[in-house]
């Protein structure tokens, strides 16, 4: 899966979960700062990423995923 395909899927998940138009999603979008996501939102979003991409994301790695770009890079490197 290409980096663009991963990004597009993540943007779609953000649009559905956080009600933010996908065209407003960027690589630098910060889950906590820009989306006002709390820890429960983050955990649920990580679970969605795992389901969508068929990857397991450890709690330690999940803590490092602060932006959309972080998530894209992580998923690309762990396909």
PDB file of N, CA, C and O in Angstrom:
ATOM      1  N   UNK A   1       0.853  -1.172   0.000  1.00  0.00           N
ATOM      2  CA  UNK A   1       0.000   0.000   0.000  1.00  0.00           C
ATOM      3  C   UNK A   1       0.904   1.243   0.000  1.00  0.00           C
ATOM      4  O   UNK A   1       1.870   1.322   0.759  1.00  0.00           O
ATOM      5  N   UNK A   2       0.577   2.193  -0.851  1.00  0.00           N
ATOM      6  CA  UNK A   2       1.406   3.390  -0.959  1.00  0.00           C
ATOM      7  C   UNK A   2       1.154   4.340   0.209  1.00  0.00           C
ATOM      8  O   UNK A   2       0.147   4.244   0.911  1.00  0.00           O
ATOM      9  N   UNK A   3       2.099   5.259   0.395  1.00  0.00           N
ATOM     10  CA  UNK A   3       1.963   6.247   1.453  1.00  0.00           C
ATOM     11  C   UNK A   3       0.698   7.091   1.243  1.00  0.00           C
ATOM     12  O   UNK A   3       0.014   7.436   2.206  1.00  0.00           O
ATOM     13  N   UNK A   4       0.392   7.420  -0.017  1.00  0.00           N
ATOM     14  CA  UNK A   4      -0.805   8.218  -0.308  1.00  0.00           C
ATOM     15  C   UNK A   4      -2.074   7.444   0.038  1.00  0.00           C
ATOM     16  O   UNK A   4      -3.023   8.021   0.568  1.00  0.00           O
ATOM     17  N   UNK A   5      -2.100   6.146  -0.256  1.00  0.00           N
ATOM     18  CA  UNK A   5      -3.277   5.329   0.076  1.00  0.00           C
ATOM     19  C   UNK A   5      -3.471   5.252   1.590  1.00  0.00           C
ATOM     20  O   UNK A   5      -4.599   5.321   2.078  1.00  0.00           O
ATOM     21  N   UNK A   6      -2.381   5.109   2.322  1.00  0.00           N
ATOM     22  CA  UNK A   6      -2.446   5.076   3.785  1.00  0.00           C
ATOM     23  C   UNK A   6      -2.981   6.413   4.297  1.00  0.00           C
ATOM     24  O   UNK A   6      -3.874   6.455   5.143  1.00  0.00           O
ATOM     25  N   UNK A   7      -2.423   7.501   3.771  1.00  0.00           N
ATOM     26  CA  UNK A   7      -2.850   8.847   4.180  1.00  0.00           C
ATOM     27  C   UNK A   7      -4.343   9.036   3.914  1.00  0.00           C
ATOM     28  O   UNK A   7      -5.071   9.537   4.772  1.00  0.00           O
ATOM     29  N   UNK A   8      -4.797   8.636   2.725  1.00  0.00           N
ATOM     30  CA  UNK A   8      -6.211   8.806   2.367  1.00  0.00           C
ATOM     31  C   UNK A   8      -7.130   8.041   3.319  1.00  0.00           C
ATOM     32  O   UNK A   8      -8.177   8.551   3.717  1.00  0.00           O
ATOM     33  N   UNK A   9      -6.739   6.820   3.684  1.00  0.00           N
ATOM     34  CA  UNK A   9      -7.555   6.029   4.608  1.00  0.00           C
ATOM     35  C   UNK A   9      -7.592   6.660   5.990  1.00  0.00           C
ATOM     36  O   UNK A   9      -8.641   6.702   6.634  1.00  0.00           O
ATOM     37  N   UNK A  10      -6.436   7.155   6.448  1.00  0.00           N
ATOM     38  CA  UNK A  10      -6.382   7.802   7.752  1.00  0.00           C
ATOM     39  C   UNK A  10      -7.236   9.068   7.734  1.00  0.00           C
ATOM     40  O   UNK A  10      -7.961   9.336   8.692  1.00  0.00           O
ATOM     41  N   UNK A  11      -7.160   9.846   6.658  1.00  0.00           N
ATOM     42  CA  UNK A  11      -7.972  11.064   6.539  1.00  0.00           C
ATOM     43  C   UNK A  11      -9.457  10.715   6.592  1.00  0.00           C
ATOM     44  O   UNK A  11     -10.247  11.442   7.194  1.00  0.00           O
ATOM     45  N   UNK A  12      -9.832   9.609   5.968  1.00  0.00           N
ATOM     46  CA  UNK A  12     -11.236   9.167   5.986  1.00  0.00           C
ATOM     47  C   UNK A  12     -11.654   8.780   7.408  1.00  0.00           C
ATOM     48  O   UNK A  12     -12.752   9.124   7.846  1.00  0.00           O
ATOM     49  N   UNK A  13     -10.787   8.069   8.127  1.00  0.00           N
ATOM     50  CA  UNK A  13     -11.086   7.690   9.512  1.00  0.00           C
ATOM     51  C   UNK A  13     -11.257   8.928  10.388  1.00  0.00           C
ATOM     52  O   UNK A  13     -12.157   8.985  11.226  1.00  0.00           O
ATOM     53  N   UNK A  14     -10.388   9.917  10.191  1.00  0.00           N
ATOM     54  CA  UNK A  14     -10.479  11.155  10.970  1.00  0.00           C
ATOM     55  C   UNK A  14     -11.779  11.878  10.650  1.00  0.00           C
ATOM     56  O   UNK A  14     -12.443  12.404  11.544  1.00  0.00           O
ATOM     57  N   UNK A  15     -12.136  11.899   9.384  1.00  0.00           N
ATOM     58  CA  UNK A  15     -13.384  12.557   8.983  1.00  0.00           C
ATOM     59  C   UNK A  15     -14.579  11.903   9.676  1.00  0.00           C
ATOM     60  O   UNK A  15     -15.475  12.595  10.160  1.00  0.00           O
ATOM     61  N   UNK A  16     -14.590  10.573   9.721  1.00  0.00           N
ATOM     62  CA  UNK A  16     -15.702   9.847  10.333  1.00  0.00           C
ATOM     63  C   UNK A  16     -15.723   9.995  11.855  1.00  0.00           C
ATOM     64  O   UNK A  16     -16.783  10.213  12.443  1.00  0.00           O
ATOM     65  N   UNK A  17     -14.558   9.876  12.493  1.00  0.00           N
ATOM     66  CA  UNK A  17     -14.494   9.870  13.955  1.00  0.00           C
ATOM     67  C   UNK A  17     -14.545  11.269  14.554  1.00  0.00           C
ATOM     68  O   UNK A  17     -15.202  11.483  15.573  1.00  0.00           O
ATOM     69  N   UNK A  18     -13.858  12.220  13.933  1.00  0.00           N
ATOM     70  CA  UNK A  18     -13.727  13.544  14.538  1.00  0.00           C
ATOM     71  C   UNK A  18     -14.535  14.624  13.805  1.00  0.00           C
ATOM     72  O   UNK A  18     -14.466  15.806  14.144  1.00  0.00           O
ATOM     73  N   UNK A  19     -15.289  14.199  12.808  1.00  0.00           N
ATOM     74  CA  UNK A  19     -16.152  15.113  12.055  1.00  0.00           C
ATOM     75  C   UNK A  19     -15.381  16.316  11.517  1.00  0.00           C
ATOM     76  O   UNK A  19     -15.832  17.458  11.609  1.00  0.00           O
ATOM     77  N   UNK A  20     -14.221  16.033  10.958  1.00  0.00           N
ATOM     78  CA  UNK A  20     -13.400  17.051  10.323  1.00  0.00           C
ATOM     79  C   UNK A  20     -13.304  16.692   8.853  1.00  0.00           C
ATOM     80  O   UNK A  20     -12.922  15.571   8.518  1.00  0.00           O
ATOM     81  N   UNK A  21     -13.636  17.598   7.989  1.00  0.00           N
ATOM     82  CA  UNK A  21     -13.589  17.339   6.554  1.00  0.00           C
ATOM     83  C   UNK A  21     -12.204  16.822   6.154  1.00  0.00           C
ATOM     84  O   UNK A  21     -11.185  17.369   6.575  1.00  0.00           O
ATOM     85  N   UNK A  22     -12.179  15.765   5.339  1.00  0.00           N
ATOM     86  CA  UNK A  22     -10.920  15.128   4.945  1.00  0.00           C
ATOM     87  C   UNK A  22      -9.982  16.114   4.254  1.00  0.00           C
ATOM     88  O   UNK A  22      -8.763  15.962   4.331  1.00  0.00           O
ATOM     89  N   UNK A  23     -10.536  17.125   3.578  1.00  0.00           N
ATOM     90  CA  UNK A  23      -9.664  18.089   2.903  1.00  0.00           C
ATOM     91  C   UNK A  23      -8.969  19.040   3.881  1.00  0.00           C
ATOM     92  O   UNK A  23      -8.085  19.799   3.482  1.00  0.00           O
ATOM     93  N   UNK A  24      -9.358  19.002   5.146  1.00  0.00           N
ATOM     94  CA  UNK A  24      -8.695  19.820   6.167  1.00  0.00           C
ATOM     95  C   UNK A  24      -7.641  19.020   6.927  1.00  0.00           C
ATOM     96  O   UNK A  24      -6.943  19.564   7.782  1.00  0.00           O
ATOM     97  N   UNK A  25      -7.526  17.742   6.618  1.00  0.00           N
ATOM     98  CA  UNK A  25      -6.530  16.881   7.253  1.00  0.00           C
ATOM     99  C   UNK A  25      -5.194  17.104   6.542  1.00  0.00           C
ATOM    100  O   UNK A  25      -5.137  17.185   5.315  1.00  0.00           O
ATOM    101  N   UNK A  26      -4.130  17.201   7.325  1.00  0.00           N
ATOM    102  CA  UNK A  26      -2.786  17.342   6.759  1.00  0.00           C
ATOM    103  C   UNK A  26      -1.832  16.422   7.520  1.00  0.00           C
ATOM    104  O   UNK A  26      -2.170  15.880   8.572  1.00  0.00           O
ATOM    105  N   UNK A  27      -0.637  16.263   6.963  1.00  0.00           N
ATOM    106  CA  UNK A  27       0.371  15.418   7.610  1.00  0.00           C
ATOM    107  C   UNK A  27       0.711  15.942   9.003  1.00  0.00           C
ATOM    108  O   UNK A  27       1.040  15.163   9.898  1.00  0.00           O
ATOM    109  N   UNK A  28       0.634  17.258   9.187  1.00  0.00           N
ATOM    110  CA  UNK A  28       1.044  17.850  10.464  1.00  0.00           C
ATOM    111  C   UNK A  28      -0.099  17.964  11.473  1.00  0.00           C
ATOM    112  O   UNK A  28       0.106  18.455  12.584  1.00  0.00           O
ATOM    113  N   UNK A  29      -1.290  17.519  11.101  1.00  0.00           N
ATOM    114  CA  UNK A  29      -2.440  17.587  12.012  1.00  0.00           C
ATOM    115  C   UNK A  29      -2.123  16.789  13.278  1.00  0.00           C
ATOM    116  O   UNK A  29      -1.792  15.606  13.209  1.00  0.00           O
ATOM    117  N   UNK A  30      -2.227  17.440  14.419  1.00  0.00           N
ATOM    118  CA  UNK A  30      -1.926  16.824  15.712  1.00  0.00           C
ATOM    119  C   UNK A  30      -3.227  16.343  16.341  1.00  0.00           C
ATOM    120  O   UNK A  30      -4.177  17.112  16.486  1.00  0.00           O
ATOM    121  N   UNK A  31      -3.265  15.069  16.713  1.00  0.00           N
ATOM    122  CA  UNK A  31      -4.498  14.478  17.236  1.00  0.00           C
ATOM    123  C   UNK A  31      -4.987  15.198  18.497  1.00  0.00           C
ATOM    124  O   UNK A  31      -6.173  15.503  18.621  1.00  0.00           O
ATOM    125  N   UNK A  32      -4.076  15.465  19.421  1.00  0.00           N
ATOM    126  CA  UNK A  32      -4.483  16.092  20.683  1.00  0.00           C
ATOM    127  C   UNK A  32      -4.731  17.588  20.521  1.00  0.00           C
ATOM    128  O   UNK A  32      -5.764  18.097  20.957  1.00  0.00           O
ATOM    129  N   UNK A  33      -3.795  18.290  19.901  1.00  0.00           N
ATOM    130  CA  UNK A  33      -3.896  19.744  19.809  1.00  0.00           C
ATOM    131  C   UNK A  33      -4.953  20.201  18.814  1.00  0.00           C
ATOM    132  O   UNK A  33      -5.768  21.070  19.124  1.00  0.00           O
ATOM    133  N   UNK A  34      -4.939  19.613  17.613  1.00  0.00           N
ATOM    134  CA  UNK A  34      -5.829  20.088  16.545  1.00  0.00           C
ATOM    135  C   UNK A  34      -7.223  19.476  16.597  1.00  0.00           C
ATOM    136  O   UNK A  34      -8.195  20.101  16.174  1.00  0.00           O
ATOM    137  N   UNK A  35      -7.319  18.260  17.112  1.00  0.00           N
ATOM    138  CA  UNK A  35      -8.621  17.581  17.160  1.00  0.00           C
ATOM    139  C   UNK A  35      -9.209  17.571  18.566  1.00  0.00           C
ATOM    140  O   UNK A  35     -10.329  17.102  18.774  1.00  0.00           O
ATOM    141  N   UNK A  36      -8.456  18.086  19.521  1.00  0.00           N
ATOM    142  CA  UNK A  36      -8.878  18.057  20.924  1.00  0.00           C
ATOM    143  C   UNK A  36      -9.241  16.644  21.380  1.00  0.00           C
ATOM    144  O   UNK A  36     -10.180  16.447  22.152  1.00  0.00           O
ATOM    145  N   UNK A  37      -8.487  15.679  20.893  1.00  0.00           N
ATOM    146  CA  UNK A  37      -8.738  14.278  21.237  1.00  0.00           C
ATOM    147  C   UNK A  37      -8.202  13.992  22.632  1.00  0.00           C
ATOM    148  O   UNK A  37      -7.070  14.344  22.963  1.00  0.00           O
ATOM    149  N   UNK A  38      -9.034  13.347  23.444  1.00  0.00           N
ATOM    150  CA  UNK A  38      -8.560  12.934  24.770  1.00  0.00           C
ATOM    151  C   UNK A  38      -7.990  11.524  24.670  1.00  0.00           C
ATOM    152  O   UNK A  38      -7.969  10.935  23.589  1.00  0.00           O
ATOM    153  N   UNK A  39      -7.535  10.988  25.781  1.00  0.00           N
ATOM    154  CA  UNK A  39      -6.876   9.681  25.751  1.00  0.00           C
ATOM    155  C   UNK A  39      -7.803   8.573  25.253  1.00  0.00           C
ATOM    156  O   UNK A  39      -7.348   7.652  24.576  1.00  0.00           O
ATOM    157  N   UNK A  40      -9.081   8.648  25.576  1.00  0.00           N
ATOM    158  CA  UNK A  40     -10.031   7.638  25.095  1.00  0.00           C
ATOM    159  C   UNK A  40     -10.198   7.742  23.580  1.00  0.00           C
ATOM    160  O   UNK A  40     -10.227   6.728  22.883  1.00  0.00           O
ATOM    161  N   UNK A  41     -10.308   8.968  23.076  1.00  0.00           N
ATOM    162  CA  UNK A  41     -10.393   9.161  21.629  1.00  0.00           C
ATOM    163  C   UNK A  41      -9.179   8.566  20.918  1.00  0.00           C
ATOM    164  O   UNK A  41      -9.305   7.919  19.878  1.00  0.00           O
ATOM    165  N   UNK A  42      -8.006   8.797  21.498  1.00  0.00           N
ATOM    166  CA  UNK A  42      -6.765   8.301  20.892  1.00  0.00           C
ATOM    167  C   UNK A  42      -6.754   6.773  20.879  1.00  0.00           C
ATOM    168  O   UNK A  42      -6.423   6.163  19.862  1.00  0.00           O
ATOM    169  N   UNK A  43      -7.111   6.158  21.996  1.00  0.00           N
ATOM    170  CA  UNK A  43      -7.133   4.689  22.071  1.00  0.00           C
ATOM    171  C   UNK A  43      -8.111   4.122  21.035  1.00  0.00           C
ATOM    172  O   UNK A  43      -7.785   3.171  20.325  1.00  0.00           O
ATOM    173  N   UNK A  44      -9.285   4.699  20.957  1.00  0.00           N
ATOM    174  CA  UNK A  44     -10.270   4.215  19.985  1.00  0.00           C
ATOM    175  C   UNK A  44      -9.776   4.405  18.560  1.00  0.00           C
ATOM    176  O   UNK A  44      -9.997   3.545  17.708  1.00  0.00           O
ATOM    177  N   UNK A  45      -9.112   5.518  18.295  1.00  0.00           N
ATOM    178  CA  UNK A  45      -8.580   5.772  16.955  1.00  0.00           C
ATOM    179  C   UNK A  45      -7.469   4.774  16.615  1.00  0.00           C
ATOM    180  O   UNK A  45      -7.407   4.277  15.491  1.00  0.00           O
ATOM    181  N   UNK A  46      -6.598   4.481  17.578  1.00  0.00           N
ATOM    182  CA  UNK A  46      -5.532   3.493  17.362  1.00  0.00           C
ATOM    183  C   UNK A  46      -6.150   2.127  17.044  1.00  0.00           C
ATOM    184  O   UNK A  46      -5.668   1.418  16.160  1.00  0.00           O
ATOM    185  N   UNK A  47      -7.209   1.761  17.760  1.00  0.00           N
ATOM    186  CA  UNK A  47      -7.896   0.492  17.485  1.00  0.00           C
ATOM    187  C   UNK A  47      -8.460   0.481  16.066  1.00  0.00           C
ATOM    188  O   UNK A  47      -8.404  -0.544  15.387  1.00  0.00           O
ATOM    189  N   UNK A  48      -8.998   1.603  15.617  1.00  0.00           N
ATOM    190  CA  UNK A  48      -9.495   1.698  14.238  1.00  0.00           C
ATOM    191  C   UNK A  48      -8.362   1.544  13.239  1.00  0.00           C
ATOM    192  O   UNK A  48      -8.520   0.884  12.213  1.00  0.00           O
ATOM    193  N   UNK A  49      -7.220   2.153  13.537  1.00  0.00           N
ATOM    194  CA  UNK A  49      -6.059   1.997  12.651  1.00  0.00           C
ATOM    195  C   UNK A  49      -5.655   0.525  12.562  1.00  0.00           C
ATOM    196  O   UNK A  49      -5.371   0.013  11.479  1.00  0.00           O
ATOM    197  N   UNK A  50      -5.631  -0.144  13.712  1.00  0.00           N
ATOM    198  CA  UNK A  50      -5.273  -1.571  13.725  1.00  0.00           C
ATOM    199  C   UNK A  50      -6.242  -2.378  12.870  1.00  0.00           C
ATOM    200  O   UNK A  50      -5.819  -3.225  12.083  1.00  0.00           O
ATOM    201  N   UNK A  51      -7.535  -2.121  13.020  1.00  0.00           N
ATOM    202  CA  UNK A  51      -8.545  -2.847  12.242  1.00  0.00           C
ATOM    203  C   UNK A  51      -8.430  -2.544  10.752  1.00  0.00           C
ATOM    204  O   UNK A  51      -8.511  -3.447   9.919  1.00  0.00           O
ATOM    205  N   UNK A  52      -8.241  -1.282  10.426  1.00  0.00           N
ATOM    206  CA  UNK A  52      -8.201  -0.856   9.030  1.00  0.00           C
ATOM    207  C   UNK A  52      -6.978  -1.394   8.303  1.00  0.00           C
ATOM    208  O   UNK A  52      -7.069  -1.810   7.148  1.00  0.00           O
ATOM    209  N   UNK A  53      -5.837  -1.386   8.980  1.00  0.00           N
ATOM    210  CA  UNK A  53      -4.587  -1.752   8.316  1.00  0.00           C
ATOM    211  C   UNK A  53      -4.082  -3.140   8.705  1.00  0.00           C
ATOM    212  O   UNK A  53      -3.036  -3.570   8.217  1.00  0.00           O
ATOM    213  N   UNK A  54      -4.804  -3.845   9.571  1.00  0.00           N
ATOM    214  CA  UNK A  54      -4.419  -5.200   9.938  1.00  0.00           C
ATOM    215  C   UNK A  54      -3.067  -5.267  10.637  1.00  0.00           C
ATOM    216  O   UNK A  54      -2.317  -6.228  10.465  1.00  0.00           O
ATOM    217  N   UNK A  55      -2.764  -4.245  11.421  1.00  0.00           N
ATOM    218  CA  UNK A  55      -1.485  -4.205  12.131  1.00  0.00           C
ATOM    219  C   UNK A  55      -1.754  -4.032  13.614  1.00  0.00           C
ATOM    220  O   UNK A  55      -2.747  -3.425  14.017  1.00  0.00           O
ATOM    221  N   UNK A  56      -0.857  -4.573  14.415  1.00  0.00           N
ATOM    222  CA  UNK A  56      -0.976  -4.350  15.853  1.00  0.00           C
ATOM    223  C   UNK A  56      -0.016  -3.239  16.240  1.00  0.00           C
ATOM    224  O   UNK A  56       1.165  -3.274  15.895  1.00  0.00           O
ATOM    225  N   UNK A  57      -0.535  -2.257  16.957  1.00  0.00           N
ATOM    226  CA  UNK A  57       0.265  -1.115  17.382  1.00  0.00           C
ATOM    227  C   UNK A  57       0.407  -1.203  18.896  1.00  0.00           C
ATOM    228  O   UNK A  57      -0.580  -1.120  19.628  1.00  0.00           O
ATOM    229  N   UNK A  58       1.645  -1.370  19.360  1.00  0.00           N
ATOM    230  CA  UNK A  58       1.869  -1.504  20.800  1.00  0.00           C
ATOM    231  C   UNK A  58       1.531  -0.187  21.499  1.00  0.00           C
ATOM    232  O   UNK A  58       1.541   0.879  20.883  1.00  0.00           O
ATOM    233  N   UNK A  59       1.234  -0.281  22.786  1.00  0.00           N
ATOM    234  CA  UNK A  59       0.936   0.923  23.566  1.00  0.00           C
ATOM    235  C   UNK A  59       2.107   1.902  23.513  1.00  0.00           C
ATOM    236  O   UNK A  59       1.917   3.115  23.422  1.00  0.00           O
ATOM    237  N   UNK A  60       3.315   1.356  23.571  1.00  0.00           N
ATOM    238  CA  UNK A  60       4.520   2.193  23.529  1.00  0.00           C
ATOM    239  C   UNK A  60       4.604   2.951  22.202  1.00  0.00           C
ATOM    240  O   UNK A  60       4.909   4.143  22.183  1.00  0.00           O
ATOM    241  N   UNK A  61       4.333   2.256  21.097  1.00  0.00           N
ATOM    242  CA  UNK A  61       4.361   2.904  19.784  1.00  0.00           C
ATOM    243  C   UNK A  61       3.201   3.882  19.631  1.00  0.00           C
ATOM    244  O   UNK A  61       3.362   4.954  19.047  1.00  0.00           O
ATOM    245  N   UNK A  62       2.046   3.519  20.148  1.00  0.00           N
ATOM    246  CA  UNK A  62       0.860   4.379  20.028  1.00  0.00           C
ATOM    247  C   UNK A  62       1.104   5.735  20.673  1.00  0.00           C
ATOM    248  O   UNK A  62       0.616   6.754  20.183  1.00  0.00           O
ATOM    249  N   UNK A  63       1.851   5.754  21.762  1.00  0.00           N
ATOM    250  CA  UNK A  63       2.149   7.017  22.446  1.00  0.00           C
ATOM    251  C   UNK A  63       2.976   7.957  21.590  1.00  0.00           C
ATOM    252  O   UNK A  63       2.961   9.170  21.798  1.00  0.00           O
ATOM    253  N   UNK A  64       3.705   7.397  20.618  1.00  0.00           N
ATOM    254  CA  UNK A  64       4.570   8.204  19.749  1.00  0.00           C
ATOM    255  C   UNK A  64       3.819   8.766  18.539  1.00  0.00           C
ATOM    256  O   UNK A  64       4.356   9.599  17.809  1.00  0.00           O
ATOM    257  N   UNK A  65       2.598   8.318  18.326  1.00  0.00           N
ATOM    258  CA  UNK A  65       1.837   8.760  17.161  1.00  0.00           C
ATOM    259  C   UNK A  65       1.058  10.024  17.513  1.00  0.00           C
ATOM    260  O   UNK A  65      -0.084   9.954  17.966  1.00  0.00           O
ATOM    261  N   UNK A  66       1.681  11.167  17.300  1.00  0.00           N
ATOM    262  CA  UNK A  66       1.062  12.444  17.665  1.00  0.00           C
ATOM    263  C   UNK A  66       0.363  13.112  16.490  1.00  0.00           C
ATOM    264  O   UNK A  66      -0.615  13.836  16.673  1.00  0.00           O
ATOM    265  N   UNK A  67       0.870  12.867  15.274  1.00  0.00           N
ATOM    266  CA  UNK A  67       0.323  13.535  14.095  1.00  0.00           C
ATOM    267  C   UNK A  67      -0.103  12.514  13.040  1.00  0.00           C
ATOM    268  O   UNK A  67       0.217  11.329  13.131  1.00  0.00           O
ATOM    269  N   UNK A  68      -0.826  13.000  12.047  1.00  0.00           N
ATOM    270  CA  UNK A  68      -1.213  12.141  10.925  1.00  0.00           C
ATOM    271  C   UNK A  68       0.040  11.596  10.241  1.00  0.00           C
ATOM    272  O   UNK A  68       0.097  10.420   9.881  1.00  0.00           O
ATOM    273  N   UNK A  69       1.036  12.452  10.065  1.00  0.00           N
ATOM    274  CA  UNK A  69       2.290  12.014   9.437  1.00  0.00           C
ATOM    275  C   UNK A  69       2.958  10.891  10.207  1.00  0.00           C
ATOM    276  O   UNK A  69       3.489   9.954   9.610  1.00  0.00           O
ATOM    277  N   UNK A  70       2.935  10.983  11.544  1.00  0.00           N
ATOM    278  CA  UNK A  70       3.497   9.910  12.379  1.00  0.00           C
ATOM    279  C   UNK A  70       2.776   8.592  12.112  1.00  0.00           C
ATOM    280  O   UNK A  70       3.410   7.546  11.978  1.00  0.00           O
ATOM    281  N   UNK A  71       1.452   8.651  12.036  1.00  0.00           N
ATOM    282  CA  UNK A  71       0.653   7.443  11.818  1.00  0.00           C
ATOM    283  C   UNK A  71       0.924   6.862  10.434  1.00  0.00           C
ATOM    284  O   UNK A  71       1.058   5.647  10.290  1.00  0.00           O
ATOM    285  N   UNK A  72       1.004   7.709   9.425  1.00  0.00           N
ATOM    286  CA  UNK A  72       1.276   7.248   8.054  1.00  0.00           C
ATOM    287  C   UNK A  72       2.632   6.545   8.005  1.00  0.00           C
ATOM    288  O   UNK A  72       2.748   5.444   7.468  1.00  0.00           O
ATOM    289  N   UNK A  73       3.652   7.187   8.566  1.00  0.00           N
ATOM    290  CA  UNK A  73       5.000   6.616   8.558  1.00  0.00           C
ATOM    291  C   UNK A  73       5.036   5.289   9.304  1.00  0.00           C
ATOM    292  O   UNK A  73       5.635   4.323   8.830  1.00  0.00           O
ATOM    293  N   UNK A  74       4.400   5.239  10.466  1.00  0.00           N
ATOM    294  CA  UNK A  74       4.386   4.007  11.260  1.00  0.00           C
ATOM    295  C   UNK A  74       3.756   2.863  10.461  1.00  0.00           C
ATOM    296  O   UNK A  74       4.318   1.771  10.376  1.00  0.00           O
ATOM    297  N   UNK A  75       2.598   3.124   9.884  1.00  0.00           N
ATOM    298  CA  UNK A  75       1.878   2.073   9.157  1.00  0.00           C
ATOM    299  C   UNK A  75       2.684   1.653   7.926  1.00  0.00           C
ATOM    300  O   UNK A  75       2.782   0.462   7.631  1.00  0.00           O
ATOM    301  N   UNK A  76       3.249   2.603   7.220  1.00  0.00           N
ATOM    302  CA  UNK A  76       4.058   2.271   6.035  1.00  0.00           C
ATOM    303  C   UNK A  76       5.225   1.374   6.420  1.00  0.00           C
ATOM    304  O   UNK A  76       5.549   0.433   5.696  1.00  0.00           O
ATOM    305  N   UNK A  77       5.863   1.660   7.559  1.00  0.00           N
ATOM    306  CA  UNK A  77       7.016   0.886   7.994  1.00  0.00           C
ATOM    307  C   UNK A  77       6.653  -0.455   8.630  1.00  0.00           C
ATOM    308  O   UNK A  77       7.532  -1.292   8.834  1.00  0.00           O
ATOM    309  N   UNK A  78       5.384  -0.673   8.944  1.00  0.00           N
ATOM    310  CA  UNK A  78       4.969  -1.909   9.625  1.00  0.00           C
ATOM    311  C   UNK A  78       3.933  -2.694   8.832  1.00  0.00           C
ATOM    312  O   UNK A  78       3.119  -3.419   9.404  1.00  0.00           O
ATOM    313  N   UNK A  79       3.969  -2.547   7.519  1.00  0.00           N
ATOM    314  CA  UNK A  79       2.995  -3.276   6.691  1.00  0.00           C
ATOM    315  C   UNK A  79       3.420  -4.738   6.569  1.00  0.00           C
ATOM    316  O   UNK A  79       2.738  -5.526   5.914  1.00  0.00           O
TER     317      UNK A  79
END
